């Protein structure tokens, strides 16, 4: 399954037009992600994302705004806070790369969890300035899974044995 997602991404990225420029990709991204718990609302998501796109956050992949909105709203409702601080922005010939720090606080099985992780998001924008490619690069095991009851124990055991 993982290899299928990689191949899908490598195929689809060839079909998505390059971004020539965007006036402020970090501020655009922050409309939804600076305070995700508060800002992941349908109006903000529609302001930031095109109607169709490629989106992968390492957990899920979506192609349309109608799929993305319920996922983001539900995710935001299930955390106490999720804030993203943009640390750096880089531009290649085709894409923007935003390096960020994410702090997530949530409760799992009655346990309060505070997770801090570093990641990067690859973005492409259409001519209207909306996101048409969003690919996250971050360690979901470190940032999320290791903190969960039961499964976290096994994730930490595997990580520590490497």
Secondary structure, DSSP 8 states (H G I E B T S, - for coil): -HHHHHHHHHHHGGGS------S-HHHHHHHHHTBHHHH--HHHHHHHEEEEEEEE-SS-EEEEHHHHHHHHHHHHHT-SEEEEEEEEEEE-SS-EEEEEEEEEEEEETTEEEEEEEEEEEEEEE-TTS-EEEEEEEE-HHHHTGGGSTTHHHHHHHHHHH-
